[in-house]
Amino acid sequence: MSDRHTDVTMTARFSAVECSLKDVLDRIGDKWSILVVAALAREPVRFRALQRSIDGISQRMLTLTLQRLERDGLLTRTVIDMRPPRVEYALTATGQSLTIPLRSLADWAEEHRGTITASRAAWDSQHSS
C-alpha cells in the first residue's frame, strides 16, 4: 500500500528540533488534556472545581496537565488577590480554538459508538480462546 492511499498525505517532514506534529498531538491527544480543555471550554474554573469535574484525575496529574497546557499556550493561570488567594484557569484563544476539532471528534465518536462496539464484540468473539 502506498503512502498516498488516503486523501490525507503528509507533504512536509518535521525535524526533531522543531515542534513536531507528533509532539503537538501527544499533548492535545492525551486523555487528561482533552478532559481539561473540555472542562474549561465554557468558563474559567478553580483548581478544586476542575478536579471534581474530571472523574479519576489525581491532584498530581491535574497539576502536571495544567502546567503543560499553560506552557503550550492553551490556558492561562490567574492568581486573584484575595485571602486566601484564588487561582483560576481559563483557555486562551488558542485553547478555545482547540474545542472546535475536539467537539467534531466527540460528535464522530458518538455517531459511531454503536458500530465500534459491535465491531469489538465481533472481533473479541472470533479471537477469544
GROMACS elastic network, one bead per residue, 0.5 to 0.9 nm:
[ bonds ]
;  ai    aj funct       b0    kb
    1     4     6  0.81203   500
    1     5     6  0.67060   500
    2     5     6  0.56983   500
    3     6     6  0.77391   500
    3     9     6  0.71402   500
    3    10     6  0.86557   500
    4     7     6  0.71083   500
    4     8     6  0.76418   500
    4     9     6  0.61630   500
    4    10     6  0.89521   500
    5     8     6  0.83156   500
    5     9     6  0.84451   500
    6     9     6  0.69241   500
   10    13     6  0.73071   500
   13    20     6  0.87840   500
   14    17     6  0.83381   500
   14    18     6  0.69097   500
   14    19     6  0.78792   500
   14    20     6  0.54898   500
   14    21     6  0.71250   500
   14    22     6  0.89514   500
   15    18     6  0.55836   500
   15    19     6  0.80003   500
   15    20     6  0.67901   500
   16    19     6  0.74381   500
   16    20     6  0.66628   500
   17    20     6  0.79447   500
   19    22     6  0.83324   500
   19    23     6  0.63950   500
   19    24     6  0.71505   500
   20    23     6  0.51415   500
   20    24     6  0.64577   500
   20    25     6  0.86470   500
   21    24     6  0.52193   500
   21    25     6  0.60704   500
   21    26     6  0.84369   500
   22    25     6  0.50691   500
   22    26     6  0.58931   500
   22    27     6  0.85927   500
   23    26     6  0.50982   500
   23    27     6  0.64243   500
   23    28     6  0.89155   500
   24    27     6  0.52132   500
   24    28     6  0.63326   500
   24    29     6  0.81369   500
   24    72     6  0.88888   500
   25    28     6  0.52529   500
   25    29     6  0.52649   500
   25    30     6  0.80432   500
   26    29     6  0.52134   500
   26    30     6  0.60585   500
   27    30     6  0.59194   500
   27    33     6  0.69305   500
   27    34     6  0.89174   500
   27    68     6  0.78946   500
   27    69     6  0.78274   500
   27    72     6  0.86025   500
   28    31     6  0.83464   500
   28    32     6  0.88167   500
   28    33     6  0.57991   500
   28    34     6  0.62159   500
   28    37     6  0.88553   500
   28    69     6  0.84879   500
   28    98     6  0.85753   500
   29    32     6  0.85131   500
   29    33     6  0.69875   500
   29    34     6  0.65317   500
   30    33     6  0.56136   500
   30    34     6  0.64790   500
   30    35     6  0.89005   500
   31    34     6  0.56516   500
   31    35     6  0.65499   500
   31    36     6  0.89131   500
   32    35     6  0.51201   500
   32    36     6  0.60829   500
   32    37     6  0.85811   500
   32    54     6  0.83940   500
   32    57     6  0.75284   500
   32    61     6  0.79867   500
   32    62     6  0.76129   500
   32    65     6  0.67991   500
   33    36     6  0.50958   500
   33    37     6  0.60988   500
   33    38     6  0.84812   500
   33    62     6  0.88870   500
   33    65     6  0.61671   500
   33    66     6  0.80037   500
   33    68     6  0.87559   500
   33    69     6  0.73624   500
   34    37     6  0.52368   500
   34    38     6  0.61256   500
   34    39     6  0.85892   500
   34    99     6  0.89789   500
   34   102     6  0.77189   500
   35    38     6  0.50411   500
   35    39     6  0.60643   500
   35    40     6  0.86318   500
   35    54     6  0.67663   500
   36    39     6  0.50268   500
   36    40     6  0.62056   500
   36    41     6  0.85790   500
   36    50     6  0.75581   500
   36    51     6  0.89801   500
   36    53     6  0.89677   500
   36    54     6  0.74498   500
   36    62     6  0.82416   500
   36    65     6  0.79490   500
   36    66     6  0.78717   500
   37    40     6  0.51600   500
   37    41     6  0.60373   500
   37    69     6  0.88356   500
   37    74     6  0.83965   500
   37    75     6  0.84430   500
   37    90     6  0.89691   500
   37    91     6  0.72752   500
   37    95     6  0.71459   500
   37    96     6  0.81170   500
   37    98     6  0.80108   500
   37    99     6  0.71602   500
   37   102     6  0.89932   500
   38    41     6  0.51498   500
   38    42     6  0.81409   500
   38    99     6  0.69357   500
   38   102     6  0.81233   500
   38   103     6  0.87483   500
   39    42     6  0.72645   500
   39    43     6  0.83206   500
   39    45     6  0.81892   500
   39    50     6  0.69578   500
   39    53     6  0.71073   500
   39    54     6  0.76786   500
   40    43     6  0.56769   500
   40    44     6  0.60347   500
   40    45     6  0.65626   500
   40    50     6  0.80607   500
   40    75     6  0.88011   500
   40    89     6  0.75432   500
   40    90     6  0.60584   500
   40    91     6  0.62591   500
   40    96     6  0.87344   500
   41    44     6  0.81579   500
   41    90     6  0.80994   500
   41    91     6  0.69081   500
   41    95     6  0.83866   500
   41    96     6  0.65741   500
   41    99     6  0.68453   500
   42    90     6  0.89953   500
   43    89     6  0.87557   500
   43    90     6  0.66741   500
   43    91     6  0.81635   500
   44    88     6  0.59824   500
   44    89     6  0.53113   500
   44    91     6  0.73959   500
   45    48     6  0.84309   500
   45    49     6  0.64214   500
   45    50     6  0.60639   500
   45    87     6  0.84138   500
   45    88     6  0.53026   500
   45    89     6  0.53851   500
   45    90     6  0.66594   500
   46    49     6  0.54237   500
   46    50     6  0.60806   500
   46    51     6  0.86652   500
   46    86     6  0.75627   500
   46    87     6  0.58630   500
   46    89     6  0.61703   500
   47    50     6  0.50827   500
   47    51     6  0.61463   500
   47    52     6  0.86814   500
   47    62     6  0.84464   500
   47    63     6  0.86347   500
   47    87     6  0.70343   500
   47    88     6  0.67932   500
   47    89     6  0.73442   500
   48    52     6  0.61285   500
   48    53     6  0.85697   500
   48    59     6  0.87639   500
   49    52     6  0.51148   500
   49    53     6  0.62140   500
   49    54     6  0.88918   500
   50    53     6  0.51341   500
   50    54     6  0.65131   500
   50    62     6  0.85374   500
   50    89     6  0.87711   500
   51    54     6  0.54365   500
   51    55     6  0.75806   500
   51    56     6  0.85951   500
   51    57     6  0.66675   500
   51    58     6  0.75988   500
   51    59     6  0.71139   500
   51    62     6  0.69778   500
   52    55     6  0.67155   500
   52    56     6  0.88298   500
   52    57     6  0.85345   500
   54    57     6  0.60456   500
   55    58     6  0.89500   500
   57    60     6  0.82367   500
   57    61     6  0.62719   500
   57    62     6  0.63053   500
   58    61     6  0.51890   500
   58    62     6  0.61189   500
   58    63     6  0.85102   500
   59    62     6  0.52083   500
   59    63     6  0.61241   500
   59    64     6  0.86875   500
   60    63     6  0.51081   500
   60    64     6  0.62325   500
   60    65     6  0.85820   500
   61    64     6  0.51195   500
   61    65     6  0.60051   500
   61    66     6  0.84935   500
   62    65     6  0.50534   500
   62    66     6  0.60124   500
   62    67     6  0.84981   500
   63    66     6  0.52455   500
   63    67     6  0.61891   500
   63    68     6  0.86782   500
   64    67     6  0.51381   500
   64    68     6  0.61827   500
   64    69     6  0.86237   500
   65    68     6  0.51626   500
   65    69     6  0.61261   500
   65    70     6  0.84816   500
   66    69     6  0.51604   500
   66    70     6  0.59974   500
   66    71     6  0.84738   500
   66    75     6  0.77478   500
   66    76     6  0.89032   500
   66    77     6  0.85567   500
   66    89     6  0.82786   500
   67    70     6  0.50837   500
   67    71     6  0.60493   500
   67    72     6  0.86063   500
   67    75     6  0.89514   500
   67    77     6  0.89761   500
   68    71     6  0.50074   500
   68    72     6  0.62017   500
   68    73     6  0.86954   500
   68    74     6  0.87961   500
   69    72     6  0.50613   500
   69    73     6  0.63184   500
   69    74     6  0.52517   500
   69    75     6  0.59152   500
   69    76     6  0.84750   500
   69    95     6  0.86281   500
   70    73     6  0.50673   500
   70    74     6  0.56708   500
   70    76     6  0.57662   500
   70    77     6  0.73186   500
   70    91     6  0.89380   500
   71    74     6  0.76302   500
   71    75     6  0.82227   500
   72    75     6  0.79369   500
   73    76     6  0.73950   500
   73    91     6  0.86905   500
   73    92     6  0.69409   500
   73    93     6  0.89865   500
   73    94     6  0.70803   500
   73    95     6  0.74198   500
   74    90     6  0.86149   500
   74    91     6  0.58315   500
   74    92     6  0.53717   500
   74    93     6  0.75606   500
   74    94     6  0.55986   500
   74    96     6  0.78075   500
   74    98     6  0.84423   500
   75    89     6  0.66661   500
   75    90     6  0.53930   500
   75    93     6  0.84627   500
   75    94     6  0.81464   500
   75    95     6  0.61293   500
   75    96     6  0.88106   500
   76    88     6  0.81408   500
   76    89     6  0.56235   500
   76    90     6  0.53822   500
   76    91     6  0.62388   500
   76    92     6  0.63861   500
   77    87     6  0.67560   500
   77    88     6  0.58213   500
   77    90     6  0.68048   500
   78    86     6  0.81774   500
   78    87     6  0.55334   500
   78    88     6  0.52646   500
   78    89     6  0.63773   500
   78    90     6  0.81502   500
   79    82     6  0.87671   500
   79    85     6  0.66601   500
   79    86     6  0.56985   500
   79    88     6  0.65812   500
   80    85     6  0.59161   500
   80    87     6  0.60145   500
   80    88     6  0.77274   500
   81    84     6  0.79910   500
   81    85     6  0.54205   500
   81    86     6  0.67757   500
   81    87     6  0.89165   500
   82    86     6  0.62674   500
   83    86     6  0.77677   500
   90    95     6  0.86719   500
   91    94     6  0.75059   500
   91    96     6  0.57780   500
   92    96     6  0.60837   500
   92    97     6  0.85129   500
   93    96     6  0.50016   500
   93    97     6  0.61610   500
   93    98     6  0.87514   500
   94    97     6  0.50746   500
   94    98     6  0.65163   500
   95    98     6  0.51502   500
   95    99     6  0.69949   500
   96    99     6  0.54010   500
   96   100     6  0.76007   500
   97   100     6  0.58140   500
   97   101     6  0.79141   500
   98   101     6  0.59083   500
   98   102     6  0.63663   500
   98   103     6  0.87039   500
   99   103     6  0.58647   500
   99   104     6  0.85395   500
  100   103     6  0.52270   500
  100   104     6  0.64162   500
  100   105     6  0.87672   500
  101   105     6  0.61094   500
  101   106     6  0.85528   500
  102   106     6  0.61014   500
  102   107     6  0.85318   500
  103   106     6  0.50272   500
  103   107     6  0.60972   500
  103   108     6  0.85507   500
  104   107     6  0.50573   500
  104   108     6  0.61362   500
  104   109     6  0.85958   500
  105   108     6  0.50132   500
  105   109     6  0.61169   500
  105   110     6  0.85995   500
  106   109     6  0.50398   500
  106   110     6  0.61594   500
  106   111     6  0.85673   500
  107   110     6  0.51314   500
  107   111     6  0.61090   500
  107   112     6  0.86545   500
  108   111     6  0.50813   500
  108   112     6  0.61732   500
  108   113     6  0.83004   500
  109   112     6  0.52882   500
  109   113     6  0.56036   500
  109   116     6  0.89064   500
  110   113     6  0.51901   500
  110   114     6  0.81236   500
  111   114     6  0.76115   500
  111   115     6  0.85527   500
  112   115     6  0.53381   500
  112   116     6  0.61238   500
  112   117     6  0.85505   500
  113   116     6  0.51951   500
  113   117     6  0.60291   500
  113   118     6  0.85825   500
  114   117     6  0.50920   500
  114   118     6  0.61269   500
  114   119     6  0.85064   500
  115   118     6  0.51690   500
  115   119     6  0.60688   500
  115   120     6  0.85989   500
  116   120     6  0.61033   500
  116   121     6  0.85935   500
  117   120     6  0.51704   500
  117   121     6  0.62482   500
  117   122     6  0.86848   500
  118   121     6  0.51197   500
  118   122     6  0.61846   500
  118   123     6  0.85874   500
  119   122     6  0.51270   500
  119   123     6  0.60978   500
  119   124     6  0.84850   500
  120   123     6  0.50792   500
  120   124     6  0.59281   500
  120   125     6  0.85007   500
  121   124     6  0.50876   500
  121   125     6  0.61204   500
  121   126     6  0.86426   500
  122   125     6  0.52469   500
  122   126     6  0.63391   500
  122   127     6  0.87203   500
  123   126     6  0.51858   500
  123   127     6  0.61373   500
  123   128     6  0.84956   500
  124   127     6  0.51226   500
  124   128     6  0.57392   500
  125   128     6  0.55529   500
  125   129     6  0.87654   500
  126   129     6  0.86228   500
